[in-house]
Amino acid sequence: MLRFDMRRWFLSSVFCVLAGGMSACAPAQSDETASALQPELQTALDERFPSSPDVTQPGFVLQISNQGDAVFQATSGAADIEQARLITSKTVFHIASLSKQITAAALAHAIEEGLVTLDDPVSRWVPETQKYGDDLTIAHLVYMTSGLTEYTDVPAPGDRPWATFHYFTVDDAIDASLAAETLQFEPGTAWRYNNINYMLIARIVEQAYETPFSAVVRQKIFEPLSMNASLINDDITTIIPNRANGYLPRLQPVLDELRSGAGIQVQSTDDLVMIRRNAPHYGGSGVMTSMDDWSKWQSELLTHSVFGDAYWALMKSRKVFDHDKTNDAFGLVHGEQGGRATLWYSGGDIDTSTYAVTFPETGMSVSCFSNNPLDSCEQKAREAIEILIEFDAL
């Protein structure tokens, strides 16, 4: 995954009918959804997040939910500009680092089933880490305090960029990281956000179940929650119905490495570049899902109706180390917005911007997926939250 820092970088329903290769789209809301919000609040959200049937630009889907049920949704722009296919709640996005919640959720199942513990040395499951000693545990991976070298900090195979439009596997990334002879710091003494931590968690889950990670996630998470459009994108040849392509302005500096002898020719014209995810790595990213499916995940996060209270207590658990950051959980971050406790995470890659936040005390959640990586879903979500607070609806 290309690491330009967009990780930290919503809503009337739209029903789109595709016919004869053309798109027709009319904003609409069901009576049930419309009645869930005050008319003044509905108007304020509609004005801030107008749905748009523009099939010439990328866009987003933003949703406000109560216990996982949508009470407000806006869609804008095209999932596939070539096919004039608009973004809807069924559009499947690469959700980048939001994937870490799903990776951690698979680990939580392995822990619940007694296959793994947080105190296990990583070397028990990944022998190549034996040189770092047994003090490096799975807990250090979960809470981003391992001291491991991020794979993007070392050369990629063939000196090609570590970017999702270049082919590389999770094994390539792990091998590059673990080539470092020493850790960057003693485990537990500092915090550093690294995707390699969650790539290794995915490998540990595979080892524990003796099953490919994508199959574990499908069996343990997606199928029980009926997230039927969701998958781990560990095979770039997979056909993904309703997929959103990523788009960037052709002259963006982030594309400079494409022009600098990396093997892809990009013309210097003033239009858009289409970005496809060509690297099947997973763990730190790699989940493909729709807003409809993501709502089921957020409903479970709030209600615990499928996996149970003990499972979610583990997922939301914090751990204290010898550094000041204490708000991390299992692919989740404890926070606060508008005086309300939150659980949130964000994602960004060359093909996407994503953000999801839940308010456990009220059951509300706000999520945004965009196929324009320069479009900050976190900013959109925060603006929606400010409107909810203004109307005392949070």
Contacts in CASP RR format, 6 or more apart in sequence:
PFRMAT RR
TARGET T0000
AUTHOR 0000-0000-0000
METHOD contacts of the structure
MODEL  1
MLRFDMRRWFLSSVFCVLAGGMSACAPAQSDETASALQPELQTALDERFP
SSPDVTQPGFVLQISNQGDAVFQATSGAADIEQARLITSKTVFHIASLSK
QITAAALAHAIEEGLVTLDDPVSRWVPETQKYGDDLTIAHLVYMTSGLTE
YTDVPAPGDRPWATFHYFTVDDAIDASLAAETLQFEPGTAWRYNNINYML
IARIVEQAYETPFSAVVRQKIFEPLSMNASLINDDITTIIPNRANGYLPR
LQPVLDELRSGAGIQVQSTDDLVMIRRNAPHYGGSGVMTSMDDWSKWQSE
LLTHSVFGDAYWALMKSRKVFDHDKTNDAFGLVHGEQGGRATLWYSGGDI
DTSTYAVTFPETGMSVSCFSNNPLDSCEQKAREAIEILIEFDAL
1 96 0 8 1.000
1 152 0 8 1.000
1 162 0 8 1.000
1 163 0 8 1.000
1 164 0 8 1.000
1 195 0 8 1.000
1 279 0 8 1.000
1 281 0 8 1.000
1 284 0 8 1.000
1 285 0 8 1.000
1 349 0 8 1.000
1 350 0 8 1.000
2 152 0 8 1.000
2 161 0 8 1.000
2 162 0 8 1.000
2 163 0 8 1.000
2 164 0 8 1.000
2 254 0 8 1.000
2 349 0 8 1.000
2 350 0 8 1.000
3 150 0 8 1.000
3 152 0 8 1.000
3 162 0 8 1.000
3 195 0 8 1.000
4 254 0 8 1.000
4 350 0 8 1.000
6 347 0 8 1.000
6 348 0 8 1.000
6 349 0 8 1.000
6 353 0 8 1.000
6 373 0 8 1.000
6 374 0 8 1.000
6 376 0 8 1.000
7 96 0 8 1.000
7 97 0 8 1.000
7 193 0 8 1.000
7 346 0 8 1.000
7 347 0 8 1.000
7 348 0 8 1.000
8 346 0 8 1.000
8 378 0 8 1.000
9 346 0 8 1.000
9 348 0 8 1.000
9 353 0 8 1.000
9 373 0 8 1.000
9 374 0 8 1.000
9 376 0 8 1.000
9 378 0 8 1.000
9 379 0 8 1.000
10 45 0 8 1.000
10 49 0 8 1.000
10 62 0 8 1.000
10 63 0 8 1.000
10 64 0 8 1.000
10 72 0 8 1.000
10 74 0 8 1.000
10 366 0 8 1.000
10 367 0 8 1.000
10 368 0 8 1.000
10 380 0 8 1.000
10 381 0 8 1.000
10 383 0 8 1.000
10 384 0 8 1.000
11 45 0 8 1.000
11 49 0 8 1.000
11 62 0 8 1.000
11 63 0 8 1.000
11 64 0 8 1.000
11 72 0 8 1.000
11 73 0 8 1.000
11 74 0 8 1.000
11 384 0 8 1.000
12 27 0 8 1.000
12 28 0 8 1.000
12 29 0 8 1.000
12 42 0 8 1.000
12 45 0 8 1.000
12 46 0 8 1.000
12 51 0 8 1.000
12 72 0 8 1.000
12 73 0 8 1.000
12 74 0 8 1.000
13 27 0 8 1.000
13 28 0 8 1.000
13 29 0 8 1.000
13 30 0 8 1.000
13 33 0 8 1.000
13 70 0 8 1.000
13 73 0 8 1.000
13 75 0 8 1.000
13 89 0 8 1.000
14 25 0 8 1.000
14 26 0 8 1.000
14 27 0 8 1.000
14 28 0 8 1.000
14 51 0 8 1.000
14 53 0 8 1.000
14 73 0 8 1.000
14 74 0 8 1.000
14 75 0 8 1.000
14 86 0 8 1.000
14 88 0 8 1.000
15 25 0 8 1.000
15 26 0 8 1.000
15 28 0 8 1.000
15 88 0 8 1.000
16 23 0 8 1.000
16 24 0 8 1.000
16 25 0 8 1.000
16 53 0 8 1.000
16 86 0 8 1.000
16 88 0 8 1.000
17 23 0 8 1.000
17 24 0 8 1.000
17 25 0 8 1.000
18 24 0 8 1.000
18 85 0 8 1.000
21 83 0 8 1.000
21 84 0 8 1.000
22 84 0 8 1.000
23 53 0 8 1.000
23 55 0 8 1.000
23 84 0 8 1.000
23 85 0 8 1.000
23 86 0 8 1.000
24 53 0 8 1.000
25 51 0 8 1.000
25 53 0 8 1.000
25 86 0 8 1.000
27 51 0 8 1.000
33 70 0 8 1.000
33 71 0 8 1.000
33 72 0 8 1.000
33 73 0 8 1.000
34 42 0 8 1.000
36 66 0 8 1.000
36 71 0 8 1.000
36 72 0 8 1.000
37 45 0 8 1.000
37 71 0 8 1.000
37 72 0 8 1.000
37 393 0 8 1.000
38 391 0 8 1.000
38 393 0 8 1.000
40 391 0 8 1.000
41 387 0 8 1.000
41 388 0 8 1.000
41 391 0 8 1.000
41 393 0 8 1.000
42 72 0 8 1.000
44 387 0 8 1.000
44 390 0 8 1.000
44 391 0 8 1.000
45 64 0 8 1.000
45 72 0 8 1.000
45 74 0 8 1.000
45 384 0 8 1.000
45 387 0 8 1.000
46 74 0 8 1.000
48 383 0 8 1.000
48 384 0 8 1.000
48 387 0 8 1.000
49 62 0 8 1.000
49 74 0 8 1.000
49 76 0 8 1.000
49 380 0 8 1.000
49 384 0 8 1.000
50 74 0 8 1.000
50 76 0 8 1.000
51 74 0 8 1.000
51 75 0 8 1.000
51 76 0 8 1.000
52 59 0 8 1.000
52 75 0 8 1.000
52 76 0 8 1.000
52 77 0 8 1.000
53 77 0 8 1.000
53 86 0 8 1.000
54 76 0 8 1.000
54 77 0 8 1.000
54 78 0 8 1.000
55 77 0 8 1.000
55 78 0 8 1.000
55 81 0 8 1.000
55 84 0 8 1.000
55 85 0 8 1.000
55 86 0 8 1.000
56 78 0 8 1.000
56 81 0 8 1.000
57 77 0 8 1.000
57 78 0 8 1.000
57 81 0 8 1.000
57 247 0 8 1.000
57 272 0 8 1.000
57 372 0 8 1.000
58 77 0 8 1.000
58 78 0 8 1.000
58 81 0 8 1.000
58 244 0 8 1.000
58 245 0 8 1.000
58 246 0 8 1.000
58 247 0 8 1.000
58 272 0 8 1.000
58 370 0 8 1.000
58 371 0 8 1.000
58 372 0 8 1.000
58 375 0 8 1.000
59 76 0 8 1.000
59 77 0 8 1.000
59 78 0 8 1.000
59 87 0 8 1.000
59 370 0 8 1.000
59 371 0 8 1.000
59 372 0 8 1.000
59 375 0 8 1.000
60 74 0 8 1.000
60 75 0 8 1.000
60 76 0 8 1.000
60 77 0 8 1.000
60 87 0 8 1.000
60 353 0 8 1.000
60 368 0 8 1.000
60 369 0 8 1.000
60 370 0 8 1.000
60 371 0 8 1.000
60 372 0 8 1.000
60 375 0 8 1.000
60 377 0 8 1.000
60 380 0 8 1.000
61 73 0 8 1.000
61 74 0 8 1.000
61 75 0 8 1.000
61 76 0 8 1.000
61 87 0 8 1.000
61 88 0 8 1.000
61 89 0 8 1.000
61 91 0 8 1.000
61 291 0 8 1.000
61 368 0 8 1.000
61 369 0 8 1.000
61 370 0 8 1.000
62 73 0 8 1.000
62 74 0 8 1.000
62 75 0 8 1.000
62 366 0 8 1.000
62 367 0 8 1.000
62 368 0 8 1.000
62 377 0 8 1.000
62 380 0 8 1.000
62 381 0 8 1.000
62 384 0 8 1.000
63 70 0 8 1.000
63 72 0 8 1.000
63 73 0 8 1.000
63 89 0 8 1.000
63 291 0 8 1.000
63 295 0 8 1.000
63 366 0 8 1.000
63 367 0 8 1.000
63 368 0 8 1.000
64 70 0 8 1.000
64 71 0 8 1.000
64 72 0 8 1.000
64 73 0 8 1.000
64 364 0 8 1.000
64 365 0 8 1.000
64 366 0 8 1.000
64 384 0 8 1.000
64 388 0 8 1.000
65 71 0 8 1.000
65 295 0 8 1.000
65 298 0 8 1.000
65 299 0 8 1.000
65 364 0 8 1.000
65 365 0 8 1.000
65 366 0 8 1.000
65 367 0 8 1.000
66 363 0 8 1.000
66 364 0 8 1.000
66 365 0 8 1.000
67 299 0 8 1.000
67 302 0 8 1.000
67 303 0 8 1.000
67 363 0 8 1.000
68 295 0 8 1.000
68 296 0 8 1.000
68 298 0 8 1.000
68 299 0 8 1.000
68 302 0 8 1.000
68 363 0 8 1.000
68 365 0 8 1.000
69 295 0 8 1.000
69 299 0 8 1.000
70 89 0 8 1.000
70 295 0 8 1.000
73 89 0 8 1.000
73 291 0 8 1.000
75 86 0 8 1.000
75 87 0 8 1.000
75 88 0 8 1.000
75 89 0 8 1.000
76 87 0 8 1.000
77 86 0 8 1.000
77 87 0 8 1.000
78 84 0 8 1.000
78 85 0 8 1.000
78 86 0 8 1.000
78 87 0 8 1.000
79 85 0 8 1.000
79 86 0 8 1.000
79 87 0 8 1.000
79 88 0 8 1.000
79 91 0 8 1.000
79 242 0 8 1.000
79 243 0 8 1.000
79 244 0 8 1.000
79 245 0 8 1.000
79 371 0 8 1.000
80 243 0 8 1.000
80 244 0 8 1.000
80 245 0 8 1.000
81 245 0 8 1.000
81 247 0 8 1.000
81 272 0 8 1.000
81 274 0 8 1.000
82 245 0 8 1.000
82 274 0 8 1.000
87 244 0 8 1.000
87 371 0 8 1.000
88 242 0 8 1.000
89 290 0 8 1.000
89 291 0 8 1.000
89 292 0 8 1.000
90 229 0 8 1.000
90 242 0 8 1.000
90 290 0 8 1.000
90 291 0 8 1.000
90 292 0 8 1.000
91 242 0 8 1.000
91 243 0 8 1.000
91 244 0 8 1.000
91 290 0 8 1.000
91 291 0 8 1.000
91 369 0 8 1.000
92 229 0 8 1.000
92 230 0 8 1.000
92 240 0 8 1.000
92 241 0 8 1.000
92 242 0 8 1.000
92 243 0 8 1.000
92 244 0 8 1.000
92 288 0 8 1.000
92 289 0 8 1.000
92 290 0 8 1.000
93 244 0 8 1.000
93 288 0 8 1.000
93 289 0 8 1.000
93 290 0 8 1.000
93 352 0 8 1.000
93 354 0 8 1.000
93 369 0 8 1.000
93 370 0 8 1.000
93 371 0 8 1.000
94 164 0 8 1.000
94 233 0 8 1.000
94 244 0 8 1.000
94 277 0 8 1.000
94 285 0 8 1.000
94 286 0 8 1.000
94 287 0 8 1.000
94 288 0 8 1.000
94 349 0 8 1.000
94 351 0 8 1.000
94 352 0 8 1.000
95 285 0 8 1.000
95 286 0 8 1.000
95 287 0 8 1.000
95 288 0 8 1.000
95 289 0 8 1.000
95 294 0 8 1.000
95 347 0 8 1.000
95 352 0 8 1.000
95 354 0 8 1.000
95 369 0 8 1.000
96 285 0 8 1.000
96 286 0 8 1.000
96 347 0 8 1.000
96 348 0 8 1.000
96 349 0 8 1.000
96 352 0 8 1.000
96 353 0 8 1.000
96 354 0 8 1.000
97 195 0 8 1.000
97 284 0 8 1.000
97 285 0 8 1.000
97 345 0 8 1.000
97 346 0 8 1.000
97 347 0 8 1.000
97 348 0 8 1.000
97 349 0 8 1.000
97 354 0 8 1.000
98 287 0 8 1.000
98 345 0 8 1.000
98 346 0 8 1.000
98 347 0 8 1.000
98 354 0 8 1.000
98 355 0 8 1.000
98 356 0 8 1.000
99 198 0 8 1.000
99 282 0 8 1.000
99 283 0 8 1.000
99 284 0 8 1.000
99 285 0 8 1.000
99 286 0 8 1.000
99 287 0 8 1.000
100 198 0 8 1.000
100 283 0 8 1.000
100 284 0 8 1.000
100 285 0 8 1.000
100 331 0 8 1.000
100 345 0 8 1.000
101 297 0 8 1.000
101 330 0 8 1.000
101 331 0 8 1.000
101 332 0 8 1.000
101 345 0 8 1.000
102 217 0 8 1.000
102 221 0 8 1.000
102 232 0 8 1.000
102 287 0 8 1.000
102 297 0 8 1.000
103 198 0 8 1.000
103 201 0 8 1.000
103 202 0 8 1.000
103 205 0 8 1.000
103 282 0 8 1.000
103 283 0 8 1.000
103 284 0 8 1.000
103 331 0 8 1.000
104 142 0 8 1.000
104 198 0 8 1.000
104 201 0 8 1.000
104 315 0 8 1.000
104 330 0 8 1.000
104 331 0 8 1.000
104 332 0 8 1.000
105 217 0 8 1.000
105 220 0 8 1.000
105 221 0 8 1.000
105 315 0 8 1.000
105 330 0 8 1.000
106 201 0 8 1.000
106 202 0 8 1.000
106 205 0 8 1.000
106 213 0 8 1.000
106 216 0 8 1.000
106 217 0 8 1.000
106 220 0 8 1.000
106 221 0 8 1.000
107 116 0 8 1.000
107 138 0 8 1.000
107 142 0 8 1.000
107 201 0 8 1.000
107 204 0 8 1.000
107 205 0 8 1.000
107 330 0 8 1.000
108 311 0 8 1.000
108 314 0 8 1.000
108 315 0 8 1.000
108 330 0 8 1.000
109 216 0 8 1.000
109 220 0 8 1.000
109 221 0 8 1.000
109 311 0 8 1.000
110 116 0 8 1.000
110 204 0 8 1.000
110 205 0 8 1.000
110 208 0 8 1.000
110 209 0 8 1.000
111 117 0 8 1.000
111 118 0 8 1.000
111 314 0 8 1.000
112 310 0 8 1.000
112 311 0 8 1.000
112 314 0 8 1.000
115 208 0 8 1.000
115 209 0 8 1.000
116 125 0 8 1.000
116 138 0 8 1.000
116 204 0 8 1.000
116 205 0 8 1.000
116 208 0 8 1.000
117 138 0 8 1.000
118 137 0 8 1.000
118 138 0 8 1.000
118 139 0 8 1.000
118 142 0 8 1.000
118 319 0 8 1.000
119 137 0 8 1.000
119 138 0 8 1.000
119 139 0 8 1.000
120 137 0 8 1.000
120 138 0 8 1.000
121 133 0 8 1.000
121 134 0 8 1.000
121 135 0 8 1.000
121 136 0 8 1.000
121 137 0 8 1.000
122 129 0 8 1.000
122 132 0 8 1.000
122 136 0 8 1.000
122 137 0 8 1.000
122 138 0 8 1.000
122 140 0 8 1.000
122 141 0 8 1.000
122 146 0 8 1.000
122 200 0 8 1.000
122 204 0 8 1.000
123 129 0 8 1.000
123 130 0 8 1.000
123 132 0 8 1.000
123 133 0 8 1.000
123 134 0 8 1.000
123 136 0 8 1.000
125 138 0 8 1.000
125 203 0 8 1.000
125 204 0 8 1.000
125 207 0 8 1.000
125 208 0 8 1.000
126 174 0 8 1.000
126 178 0 8 1.000
126 200 0 8 1.000
126 203 0 8 1.000
126 204 0 8 1.000
126 207 0 8 1.000
128 174 0 8 1.000
128 178 0 8 1.000
129 136 0 8 1.000
129 178 0 8 1.000
129 200 0 8 1.000
131 181 0 8 1.000
132 148 0 8 1.000
132 182 0 8 1.000
132 183 0 8 1.000
135 186 0 8 1.000
135 187 0 8 1.000
136 146 0 8 1.000
136 147 0 8 1.000
136 148 0 8 1.000
136 183 0 8 1.000
136 187 0 8 1.000
137 187 0 8 1.000
138 201 0 8 1.000
138 204 0 8 1.000
139 319 0 8 1.000
140 146 0 8 1.000
140 147 0 8 1.000
140 187 0 8 1.000
140 188 0 8 1.000
140 197 0 8 1.000
141 148 0 8 1.000
141 197 0 8 1.000
141 198 0 8 1.000
141 200 0 8 1.000
141 201 0 8 1.000
141 204 0 8 1.000
142 197 0 8 1.000
142 201 0 8 1.000
142 319 0 8 1.000
142 328 0 8 1.000
142 330 0 8 1.000
142 331 0 8 1.000
143 191 0 8 1.000
143 319 0 8 1.000
143 321 0 8 1.000
143 328 0 8 1.000
144 191 0 8 1.000
144 192 0 8 1.000
144 193 0 8 1.000
144 194 0 8 1.000
144 197 0 8 1.000
144 328 0 8 1.000
145 187 0 8 1.000
145 188 0 8 1.000
145 189 0 8 1.000
145 190 0 8 1.000
145 191 0 8 1.000
145 192 0 8 1.000
145 321 0 8 1.000
145 323 0 8 1.000
145 325 0 8 1.000
146 183 0 8 1.000
146 187 0 8 1.000
146 188 0 8 1.000
146 194 0 8 1.000
146 197 0 8 1.000
147 183 0 8 1.000
147 184 0 8 1.000
147 185 0 8 1.000
147 186 0 8 1.000
147 187 0 8 1.000
147 188 0 8 1.000
147 190 0 8 1.000
147 192 0 8 1.000
147 194 0 8 1.000
148 177 0 8 1.000
148 178 0 8 1.000
148 180 0 8 1.000
148 183 0 8 1.000
148 184 0 8 1.000
148 194 0 8 1.000
148 196 0 8 1.000
148 197 0 8 1.000
148 200 0 8 1.000
149 177 0 8 1.000
149 180 0 8 1.000
149 183 0 8 1.000
149 184 0 8 1.000
149 196 0 8 1.000
150 177 0 8 1.000
150 192 0 8 1.000
150 194 0 8 1.000
150 195 0 8 1.000
150 196 0 8 1.000
151 162 0 8 1.000
151 172 0 8 1.000
151 173 0 8 1.000
151 174 0 8 1.000
151 176 0 8 1.000
151 177 0 8 1.000
151 195 0 8 1.000
151 196 0 8 1.000
151 199 0 8 1.000
152 162 0 8 1.000
152 195 0 8 1.000
154 176 0 8 1.000
154 177 0 8 1.000
154 179 0 8 1.000
154 180 0 8 1.000
155 176 0 8 1.000
156 162 0 8 1.000
156 166 0 8 1.000
156 168 0 8 1.000
156 172 0 8 1.000
156 176 0 8 1.000
157 168 0 8 1.000
157 172 0 8 1.000
157 176 0 8 1.000
160 166 0 8 1.000
160 168 0 8 1.000
160 262 0 8 1.000
161 257 0 8 1.000
161 262 0 8 1.000
162 168 0 8 1.000
162 173 0 8 1.000
163 257 0 8 1.000
163 279 0 8 1.000
163 350 0 8 1.000
164 275 0 8 1.000
164 277 0 8 1.000
164 278 0 8 1.000
164 279 0 8 1.000
164 349 0 8 1.000
164 350 0 8 1.000
164 351 0 8 1.000
165 258 0 8 1.000
165 264 0 8 1.000
165 275 0 8 1.000
165 276 0 8 1.000
165 277 0 8 1.000
165 278 0 8 1.000
165 279 0 8 1.000
165 350 0 8 1.000
166 262 0 8 1.000
166 278 0 8 1.000
166 279 0 8 1.000
167 236 0 8 1.000
167 278 0 8 1.000
167 279 0 8 1.000
167 280 0 8 1.000
168 279 0 8 1.000
168 281 0 8 1.000
169 279 0 8 1.000
169 280 0 8 1.000
169 281 0 8 1.000
170 199 0 8 1.000
170 202 0 8 1.000
170 203 0 8 1.000
170 234 0 8 1.000
170 280 0 8 1.000
170 281 0 8 1.000
170 282 0 8 1.000
170 283 0 8 1.000
172 281 0 8 1.000
173 195 0 8 1.000
173 196 0 8 1.000
173 199 0 8 1.000
173 281 0 8 1.000
174 196 0 8 1.000
174 199 0 8 1.000
174 200 0 8 1.000
174 203 0 8 1.000
177 196 0 8 1.000
184 190 0 8 1.000
184 192 0 8 1.000
185 192 0 8 1.000
188 321 0 8 1.000
188 322 0 8 1.000
188 323 0 8 1.000
189 321 0 8 1.000
189 322 0 8 1.000
189 323 0 8 1.000
190 323 0 8 1.000
191 321 0 8 1.000
191 323 0 8 1.000
191 324 0 8 1.000
191 325 0 8 1.000
191 328 0 8 1.000
195 283 0 8 1.000
195 284 0 8 1.000
195 285 0 8 1.000
198 283 0 8 1.000
198 284 0 8 1.000
198 331 0 8 1.000
199 281 0 8 1.000
199 282 0 8 1.000
199 283 0 8 1.000
199 284 0 8 1.000
201 283 0 8 1.000
202 213 0 8 1.000
202 282 0 8 1.000
202 283 0 8 1.000
202 284 0 8 1.000
203 213 0 8 1.000
205 213 0 8 1.000
205 216 0 8 1.000
206 212 0 8 1.000
206 213 0 8 1.000
206 216 0 8 1.000
209 216 0 8 1.000
211 219 0 8 1.000
212 234 0 8 1.000
213 232 0 8 1.000
213 234 0 8 1.000
213 282 0 8 1.000
213 283 0 8 1.000
214 231 0 8 1.000
214 232 0 8 1.000
214 234 0 8 1.000
214 282 0 8 1.000
217 232 0 8 1.000
217 287 0 8 1.000
218 231 0 8 1.000
218 232 0 8 1.000
221 227 0 8 1.000
221 297 0 8 1.000
222 228 0 8 1.000
222 230 0 8 1.000
222 231 0 8 1.000
222 293 0 8 1.000
224 306 0 8 1.000
224 307 0 8 1.000
225 293 0 8 1.000
225 296 0 8 1.000
225 297 0 8 1.000
225 300 0 8 1.000
225 306 0 8 1.000
226 296 0 8 1.000
227 289 0 8 1.000
227 293 0 8 1.000
227 296 0 8 1.000
227 297 0 8 1.000
228 293 0 8 1.000
229 241 0 8 1.000
229 242 0 8 1.000
229 289 0 8 1.000
229 290 0 8 1.000
229 292 0 8 1.000
229 293 0 8 1.000
230 287 0 8 1.000
230 288 0 8 1.000
230 289 0 8 1.000
230 290 0 8 1.000
230 293 0 8 1.000
231 238 0 8 1.000
231 240 0 8 1.000
231 287 0 8 1.000
231 288 0 8 1.000
232 282 0 8 1.000
232 283 0 8 1.000
232 286 0 8 1.000
232 287 0 8 1.000
232 288 0 8 1.000
233 240 0 8 1.000
233 277 0 8 1.000
233 280 0 8 1.000
233 282 0 8 1.000
233 286 0 8 1.000
233 287 0 8 1.000
233 288 0 8 1.000
234 280 0 8 1.000
234 282 0 8 1.000
234 286 0 8 1.000
235 280 0 8 1.000
236 277 0 8 1.000
236 278 0 8 1.000
236 279 0 8 1.000
236 280 0 8 1.000
240 288 0 8 1.000
242 290 0 8 1.000
243 288 0 8 1.000
244 352 0 8 1.000
244 369 0 8 1.000
244 371 0 8 1.000
245 274 0 8 1.000
245 275 0 8 1.000
245 276 0 8 1.000
245 351 0 8 1.000
245 371 0 8 1.000
246 274 0 8 1.000
246 275 0 8 1.000
246 276 0 8 1.000
246 350 0 8 1.000
246 351 0 8 1.000
246 352 0 8 1.000
246 371 0 8 1.000
246 372 0 8 1.000
246 373 0 8 1.000
247 272 0 8 1.000
247 273 0 8 1.000
247 274 0 8 1.000
247 275 0 8 1.000
247 371 0 8 1.000
247 372 0 8 1.000
248 254 0 8 1.000
248 255 0 8 1.000
248 272 0 8 1.000
248 273 0 8 1.000
248 275 0 8 1.000
248 350 0 8 1.000
248 372 0 8 1.000
248 373 0 8 1.000
248 374 0 8 1.000
249 270 0 8 1.000
249 271 0 8 1.000
249 272 0 8 1.000
249 273 0 8 1.000
249 374 0 8 1.000
250 266 0 8 1.000
250 267 0 8 1.000
250 268 0 8 1.000
250 269 0 8 1.000
250 270 0 8 1.000
250 271 0 8 1.000
250 272 0 8 1.000
250 273 0 8 1.000
251 268 0 8 1.000
251 270 0 8 1.000
252 273 0 8 1.000
252 374 0 8 1.000
254 350 0 8 1.000
254 373 0 8 1.000
255 266 0 8 1.000
255 273 0 8 1.000
258 264 0 8 1.000
258 265 0 8 1.000
258 266 0 8 1.000
259 265 0 8 1.000
259 266 0 8 1.000
259 268 0 8 1.000
266 273 0 8 1.000
275 350 0 8 1.000
275 351 0 8 1.000
275 373 0 8 1.000
276 351 0 8 1.000
277 286 0 8 1.000
277 349 0 8 1.000
277 351 0 8 1.000
285 347 0 8 1.000
285 349 0 8 1.000
289 297 0 8 1.000
291 367 0 8 1.000
291 369 0 8 1.000
294 356 0 8 1.000
294 367 0 8 1.000
294 369 0 8 1.000
295 367 0 8 1.000
298 356 0 8 1.000
298 358 0 8 1.000
298 365 0 8 1.000
298 367 0 8 1.000
299 305 0 8 1.000
300 306 0 8 1.000
300 307 0 8 1.000
301 312 0 8 1.000
301 315 0 8 1.000
301 343 0 8 1.000
301 358 0 8 1.000
301 365 0 8 1.000
302 358 0 8 1.000
302 360 0 8 1.000
302 363 0 8 1.000
302 365 0 8 1.000
304 311 0 8 1.000
304 312 0 8 1.000
314 330 0 8 1.000
315 329 0 8 1.000
315 330 0 8 1.000
315 332 0 8 1.000
316 329 0 8 1.000
316 330 0 8 1.000
316 332 0 8 1.000
316 334 0 8 1.000
316 343 0 8 1.000
317 329 0 8 1.000
317 330 0 8 1.000
318 326 0 8 1.000
318 327 0 8 1.000
318 328 0 8 1.000
318 329 0 8 1.000
318 334 0 8 1.000
319 326 0 8 1.000
319 328 0 8 1.000
320 326 0 8 1.000
327 333 0 8 1.000
327 334 0 8 1.000
327 335 0 8 1.000
328 334 0 8 1.000
329 343 0 8 1.000
331 345 0 8 1.000
332 343 0 8 1.000
332 344 0 8 1.000
332 345 0 8 1.000
333 343 0 8 1.000
333 344 0 8 1.000
333 345 0 8 1.000
334 341 0 8 1.000
334 342 0 8 1.000
334 343 0 8 1.000
335 341 0 8 1.000
335 342 0 8 1.000
335 343 0 8 1.000
335 344 0 8 1.000
336 342 0 8 1.000
337 357 0 8 1.000
337 359 0 8 1.000
337 382 0 8 1.000
337 385 0 8 1.000
338 385 0 8 1.000
338 389 0 8 1.000
338 394 0 8 1.000
340 359 0 8 1.000
340 361 0 8 1.000
340 362 0 8 1.000
340 394 0 8 1.000
341 359 0 8 1.000
341 360 0 8 1.000
341 361 0 8 1.000
342 357 0 8 1.000
342 358 0 8 1.000
342 359 0 8 1.000
342 360 0 8 1.000
343 357 0 8 1.000
343 358 0 8 1.000
343 360 0 8 1.000
344 355 0 8 1.000
344 356 0 8 1.000
344 357 0 8 1.000
344 358 0 8 1.000
345 355 0 8 1.000
345 356 0 8 1.000
346 354 0 8 1.000
346 355 0 8 1.000
346 356 0 8 1.000
346 377 0 8 1.000
346 378 0 8 1.000
347 353 0 8 1.000
347 354 0 8 1.000
347 355 0 8 1.000
347 377 0 8 1.000
348 354 0 8 1.000
348 373 0 8 1.000
349 373 0 8 1.000
350 373 0 8 1.000
351 371 0 8 1.000
351 373 0 8 1.000
352 369 0 8 1.000
352 370 0 8 1.000
352 371 0 8 1.000
352 373 0 8 1.000
353 368 0 8 1.000
353 369 0 8 1.000
353 370 0 8 1.000
353 372 0 8 1.000
353 373 0 8 1.000
353 374 0 8 1.000
353 375 0 8 1.000
353 376 0 8 1.000
353 377 0 8 1.000
353 378 0 8 1.000
354 368 0 8 1.000
354 369 0 8 1.000
354 370 0 8 1.000
354 377 0 8 1.000
355 366 0 8 1.000
355 367 0 8 1.000
355 368 0 8 1.000
355 376 0 8 1.000
355 377 0 8 1.000
355 378 0 8 1.000
355 380 0 8 1.000
355 381 0 8 1.000
356 365 0 8 1.000
356 366 0 8 1.000
356 367 0 8 1.000
356 368 0 8 1.000
356 381 0 8 1.000
357 365 0 8 1.000
357 366 0 8 1.000
357 367 0 8 1.000
357 381 0 8 1.000
357 385 0 8 1.000
358 364 0 8 1.000
358 365 0 8 1.000
359 365 0 8 1.000
359 394 0 8 1.000
362 394 0 8 1.000
364 388 0 8 1.000
364 394 0 8 1.000
366 381 0 8 1.000
366 384 0 8 1.000
366 385 0 8 1.000
366 388 0 8 1.000
367 381 0 8 1.000
368 377 0 8 1.000
368 378 0 8 1.000
368 380 0 8 1.000
368 381 0 8 1.000
369 377 0 8 1.000
370 377 0 8 1.000
370 380 0 8 1.000
385 394 0 8 1.000
388 394 0 8 1.000
END
